Amino acid sequence: MAYVSTRVAAGVSLPPFDACNLADHVGDDPGAVQRNRALLSAALHLPTAPLWLSQVHGTLVLDADSVELDANPSATTVVADASRTSRPGQVLAVLTADCLPLLLCADDGSEVAAVHAGWRGLAAGAIEATVQRMHTPVPRLLAWLGPAIGPNAFEVGADVRDAFVSQNASAAVAFRALVNVDAKQKWHCDLYQLARQRLSALGLKRVSGGEFCTYSDPSLFFSHRRDRATGRMASLIWIDSHG
């Protein structure tokens, strides 16, 4: 089972976090965030409260099967940028507002994972670290690329391009040069293509999604680059305990 929230899902947050902000680190009223999370859980009939991560744009992967959660898992935050589980009913979550949410699952539904993959996490190897931690052989994995900033909106400098091209020259195809501005070369960056390249290099061929742009759709998505002060959407995945 998988789900991605939008800013217009049921919620009580006030502007600029309206209405369904699910992040507790962006300046929103903590009570509103907890209410939004409770509304989400109730609307989806979630088997457990999502496992919320404290995301740091890194490569730490939490094995949710090997940790004991607090009595109130909705308030539990573990520093990591990805998580995996084979436990039915354990809901995994990542929060984004331009970064790429990546959901993974075994083709028989026996294992799932959620990855927070902005450009820093992608370059550092967040996808590779997560796939390595999973028990399912790579050819049996499926991946879905959730809503992220699109290739016509994500403007970056040489540091971002170099972070990828220095590792793999073929990553250059994910960058489109813009007109030189103020003597500084800028590029449009395709996060979706970069993620697909890395998944393909791992041998993971069944990849879907990647058709949204959070920046370009303010009616549906939060975007940090567009609005700065804004909320976060959640991408959730879990194994249905009913089979």
Kinemage of the C-alpha trace (Angstrom):
@kinemage 1
@onewidth
@group {chain A} dominant
@subgroup {mainchain}
@vectorlist {calphas} color= white
{ca met a 1} P 0.000 0.000 0.000
{ca ala a 2} L 1.293 3.487 -0.817
{ca tyr a 3} L 0.038 7.044 -0.562
{ca val a 4} L 1.313 10.581 -1.184
{ca ser a 5} L -0.355 13.519 0.524
{ca thr a 6} L -0.917 16.963 -1.007
{ca arg a 7} L -1.234 20.387 0.567
{ca val a 8} L -5.014 20.245 0.113
{ca ala a 9} L -5.570 17.032 2.061
{ca ala a 10} L -7.557 17.463 5.271
{ca gly a 11} L -5.585 19.617 7.691
{ca val a 12} L -5.728 22.499 10.124
{ca ser a 13} L -2.469 24.380 9.506
{ca leu a 14} L -2.680 28.102 8.796
{ca pro a 15} L -0.837 29.961 6.013
{ca pro a 16} L 1.874 29.580 4.844
{ca phe a 17} L 1.571 25.933 5.933
{ca asp a 18} L -2.018 25.459 4.823
{ca ala a 19} L -3.533 23.112 5.098
{ca cys a 20} L -2.056 19.631 5.481
{ca asn a 21} L 1.514 20.233 6.591
{ca leu a 22} L 2.922 17.022 8.090
{ca ala a 23} L 6.375 18.280 9.159
{ca asp a 24} L 7.196 19.420 12.682
{ca his a 25} L 10.458 21.195 11.798
{ca val a 26} L 9.275 24.007 9.493
{ca gly a 27} L 7.872 26.504 12.010
{ca asp a 28} L 4.264 25.361 11.979
{ca asp a 29} L 2.272 25.107 15.210
{ca pro a 30} L 3.201 21.700 16.743
{ca gly a 31} L -0.405 21.075 17.743
{ca ala a 32} L -1.568 21.618 14.176
{ca val a 33} L 1.053 19.194 12.865
{ca gln a 34} L -0.039 16.486 15.293
{ca arg a 35} L -3.663 17.084 14.332
{ca asn a 36} L -2.778 16.823 10.642
{ca arg a 37} L -0.937 13.557 11.245
{ca ala a 38} L -3.905 12.177 13.169
{ca leu a 39} L -6.287 13.189 10.378
{ca leu a 40} L -4.039 11.476 7.822
{ca ser a 41} L -3.895 8.253 9.837
{ca ala a 42} L -7.665 8.235 10.288
{ca ala a 43} L -8.447 9.007 6.647
{ca leu a 44} L -6.211 6.174 5.410
{ca his a 45} L -7.106 3.748 8.221
{ca leu a 46} L -3.392 3.251 8.779
{ca pro a 47} L -2.498 0.106 10.726
{ca thr a 48} L 0.127 2.048 12.726
{ca ala a 49} L 1.201 5.666 12.993
{ca pro a 50} L 3.853 6.434 10.358
{ca leu a 51} L 7.488 6.189 11.365
{ca trp a 52} L 8.564 9.823 10.994
{ca leu a 53} L 12.244 10.440 10.315
{ca ser a 54} L 14.440 13.404 11.158
{ca gln a 55} L 15.873 13.884 7.661
{ca val a 56} L 19.338 15.367 7.182
{ca his a 57} L 19.998 14.892 3.421
{ca gly a 58} L 22.260 11.946 4.140
{ca thr a 59} L 22.447 8.200 3.548
{ca leu a 60} L 21.440 6.687 6.882
{ca val a 61} L 18.882 3.907 6.453
{ca leu a 62} L 16.746 2.799 9.381
{ca asp a 63} L 15.857 -0.883 9.618
{ca ala a 64} L 12.410 -0.476 11.147
{ca asp a 65} L 12.302 -4.156 12.060
{ca ser a 66} L 15.216 -3.804 14.466
{ca val a 67} L 14.115 -0.811 16.551
{ca glu a 68} L 11.701 -0.451 19.424
{ca leu a 69} L 9.421 2.526 18.882
{ca asp a 70} L 8.109 4.776 21.623
{ca ala a 71} L 4.604 4.255 22.947
{ca asn a 72} L 3.544 7.188 20.767
{ca pro a 73} L 5.151 6.418 17.390
{ca ser a 74} L 3.642 9.534 15.816
{ca ala a 75} L 6.076 11.525 17.982
{ca thr a 76} L 9.054 9.252 17.338
{ca thr a 77} L 11.752 10.767 15.148
{ca val a 78} L 14.925 8.921 14.199
{ca val a 79} L 17.758 10.622 12.322
{ca ala a 80} L 17.777 8.917 8.926
{ca asp a 81} L 16.835 9.627 5.323
{ca ala a 82} L 15.374 6.227 4.489
{ca ser a 83} L 13.768 3.242 6.166
{ca arg a 84} L 12.886 -0.339 5.257
{ca thr a 85} L 10.671 -3.025 6.729
{ca ser a 86} L 9.400 -6.537 6.169
{ca arg a 87} L 6.925 -6.187 9.026
{ca pro a 88} L 3.270 -6.122 7.903
{ca gly a 89} L 1.453 -3.030 9.101
{ca gln a 90} L 4.573 -0.922 9.769
{ca val a 91} L 4.037 2.390 7.961
{ca leu a 92} L 7.154 4.115 6.599
{ca ala a 93} L 7.224 7.803 5.692
{ca val a 94} L 9.409 10.503 4.151
{ca leu a 95} L 8.650 14.225 4.041
{ca thr a 96} L 9.363 16.395 0.989
{ca ala a 97} L 8.631 19.750 -0.634
{ca asp a 98} L 10.830 19.597 -3.797
{ca cys a 99} L 13.197 16.765 -2.855
{ca leu a 100} L 12.461 13.402 -4.434
{ca pro a 101} L 10.486 10.822 -2.463
{ca leu a 102} L 11.341 7.313 -3.665
{ca leu a 103} L 9.263 4.277 -2.696
{ca leu a 104} L 10.586 0.729 -3.141
{ca cys a 105} L 8.937 -2.661 -2.777
{ca ala a 106} L 9.522 -6.339 -3.452
{ca asp a 107} L 7.410 -7.623 -6.315
{ca asp a 108} L 5.661 -10.043 -3.946
{ca gly a 109} L 4.938 -7.333 -1.370
{ca ser a 110} L 7.200 -8.869 1.273
{ca glu a 111} L 9.423 -5.805 1.821
{ca val a 112} L 9.104 -2.044 1.370
{ca ala a 113} L 11.287 1.026 1.758
{ca ala a 114} L 10.950 4.812 1.615
{ca val a 115} L 13.786 7.174 0.640
{ca his a 116} L 14.207 10.948 0.958
{ca ala a 117} L 16.390 11.832 -2.031
{ca gly a 118} L 17.163 15.464 -2.669
{ca trp a 119} L 20.190 16.270 -4.779
{ca arg a 120} L 22.558 15.955 -1.807
{ca gly a 121} L 21.176 12.571 -0.823
{ca leu a 122} L 21.220 11.347 -4.409
{ca ala a 123} L 24.827 12.406 -4.886
{ca ala a 124} L 25.859 10.875 -1.570
{ca gly a 125} L 24.272 7.517 -2.419
{ca ala a 126} L 20.957 7.423 -0.546
{ca ile a 127} L 19.377 5.134 -3.134
{ca glu a 128} L 22.329 2.760 -3.191
{ca ala a 129} L 22.471 2.627 0.611
{ca thr a 130} L 18.778 1.769 0.840
{ca val a 131} L 18.855 -0.939 -1.814
{ca gln a 132} L 21.907 -2.442 -0.111
{ca arg a 133} L 20.026 -2.643 3.195
{ca met a 134} L 17.040 -4.387 1.641
{ca his a 135} L 16.769 -8.182 1.764
{ca thr a 136} L 15.041 -8.532 -1.606
{ca pro a 137} L 17.291 -9.270 -4.625
{ca val a 138} L 17.506 -6.200 -6.851
{ca pro a 139} L 15.854 -7.788 -9.922
{ca arg a 140} L 12.732 -8.328 -7.807
{ca leu a 141} L 12.458 -4.714 -6.668
{ca leu a 142} L 10.081 -2.081 -8.019
{ca ala a 143} L 10.588 1.675 -7.595
{ca trp a 144} L 8.243 4.659 -7.802
{ca leu a 145} L 9.411 8.268 -8.078
{ca gly a 146} L 7.074 10.619 -6.219
{ca pro a 147} L 6.401 14.354 -6.682
{ca ala a 148} L 9.596 16.446 -6.824
{ca ile a 149} L 10.752 19.683 -8.396
{ca gly a 150} L 10.745 19.171 -12.153
{ca pro a 151} L 13.572 19.527 -14.707
{ca asn a 152} L 12.256 22.841 -16.045
{ca ala a 153} L 12.191 24.467 -12.596
{ca phe a 154} L 15.211 23.140 -10.684
{ca glu a 155} L 17.976 25.669 -11.371
{ca val a 156} L 21.377 24.749 -9.935
{ca gly a 157} L 24.971 25.902 -10.023
{ca ala a 158} L 28.220 24.215 -10.916
{ca asp a 159} L 28.566 22.642 -7.469
{ca val a 160} L 25.475 20.486 -7.967
{ca arg a 161} L 26.410 19.446 -11.490
{ca asp a 162} L 29.984 18.656 -10.460
{ca ala a 163} L 28.769 16.525 -7.535
{ca phe a 164} L 27.208 14.113 -10.026
{ca val a 165} L 29.396 14.392 -13.113
{ca ser a 166} L 32.555 13.883 -11.057
{ca gln a 167} L 31.176 10.464 -10.082
{ca asn a 168} L 29.754 9.504 -13.464
{ca ala a 169} L 30.209 11.446 -16.702
{ca ser a 170} L 26.878 10.123 -18.032
{ca ala a 171} L 25.082 12.203 -15.387
{ca ala a 172} L 25.748 15.242 -17.597
{ca val a 173} L 22.653 14.400 -19.649
{ca ala a 174} L 20.507 15.306 -16.621
{ca phe a 175} L 21.722 18.929 -16.768
{ca arg a 176} L 20.635 21.496 -19.355
{ca ala a 177} L 22.757 24.650 -19.577
{ca leu a 178} L 20.992 27.978 -19.130
{ca val a 179} L 22.001 31.368 -20.466
{ca asn a 180} L 24.999 32.592 -18.507
{ca val a 181} L 23.798 35.005 -15.799
{ca asp a 182} L 26.127 37.371 -13.895
{ca ala a 183} L 29.159 35.440 -15.159
{ca lys a 184} L 27.936 32.281 -13.418
{ca gln a 185} L 26.842 29.253 -15.409
{ca lys a 186} L 23.554 27.737 -14.287
{ca trp a 187} L 21.810 24.519 -15.270
{ca his a 188} L 18.379 22.982 -15.061
{ca cys a 189} L 18.695 19.689 -13.201
{ca asp a 190} L 16.515 16.607 -13.729
{ca leu a 191} L 16.302 14.799 -10.380
{ca tyr a 192} L 14.105 12.123 -11.905
{ca gln a 193} L 16.677 11.259 -14.554
{ca leu a 194} L 19.493 11.177 -12.009
{ca ala a 195} L 17.484 8.770 -9.846
{ca arg a 196} L 16.664 6.547 -12.829
{ca gln a 197} L 20.340 6.416 -13.792
{ca arg a 198} L 21.328 5.263 -10.334
{ca leu a 199} L 18.548 2.704 -10.124
{ca ser a 200} L 19.528 1.334 -13.532
{ca ala a 201} L 23.177 1.099 -12.505
{ca leu a 202} L 22.065 -1.032 -9.562
{ca gly a 203} L 20.153 -3.319 -11.920
{ca leu a 204} L 16.706 -2.082 -10.878
{ca lys a 205} L 14.759 -1.800 -14.124
{ca arg a 206} L 11.115 -1.532 -13.062
{ca val a 207} L 10.723 2.171 -12.323
{ca ser a 208} L 7.582 4.288 -12.587
{ca gly a 209} L 6.450 7.794 -11.619
{ca gly a 210} L 8.409 10.994 -12.121
{ca glu a 211} L 5.771 13.026 -13.944
{ca phe a 212} L 5.087 15.803 -11.414
{ca cys a 213} L 6.658 19.181 -10.621
{ca thr a 214} L 6.129 20.472 -7.093
{ca tyr a 215} L 7.407 23.952 -7.992
{ca ser a 216} L 4.979 24.430 -10.889
{ca asp a 217} L 1.768 23.365 -9.131
{ca pro a 218} L 1.136 25.593 -6.073
{ca ser a 219} L -2.489 24.460 -5.877
{ca leu a 220} L -1.450 20.884 -5.110
{ca phe a 221} L 2.103 20.755 -3.794
{ca phe a 222} L 4.292 22.470 -1.243
{ca ser a 223} L 7.569 23.798 -2.702
{ca his a 224} L 10.395 25.097 -0.534
{ca arg a 225} L 12.206 26.650 -3.485
{ca arg a 226} L 9.068 28.472 -4.622
{ca asp a 227} L 7.753 29.630 -1.230
{ca arg a 228} L 10.610 29.160 1.295
{ca ala a 229} L 8.288 29.139 4.332
{ca thr a 230} L 5.990 26.231 3.543
{ca gly a 231} L 4.803 22.795 4.647
{ca arg a 232} L 5.835 19.283 3.686
{ca met a 233} L 4.017 16.407 2.006
{ca ala a 234} L 4.355 12.798 3.125
{ca ser a 235} L 5.004 9.737 0.992
{ca leu a 236} L 3.949 6.566 2.802
{ca ile a 237} L 4.361 2.868 2.118
{ca trp a 238} L 3.454 -0.222 4.124
{ca ile a 239} L 2.701 -3.925 3.776
{ca asp a 240} L -0.988 -4.689 4.131
{ca ser a 241} L -1.307 -6.908 7.190
{ca his a 242} L -4.424 -8.504 5.683
{ca gly a 243} L -2.501 -9.897 2.740
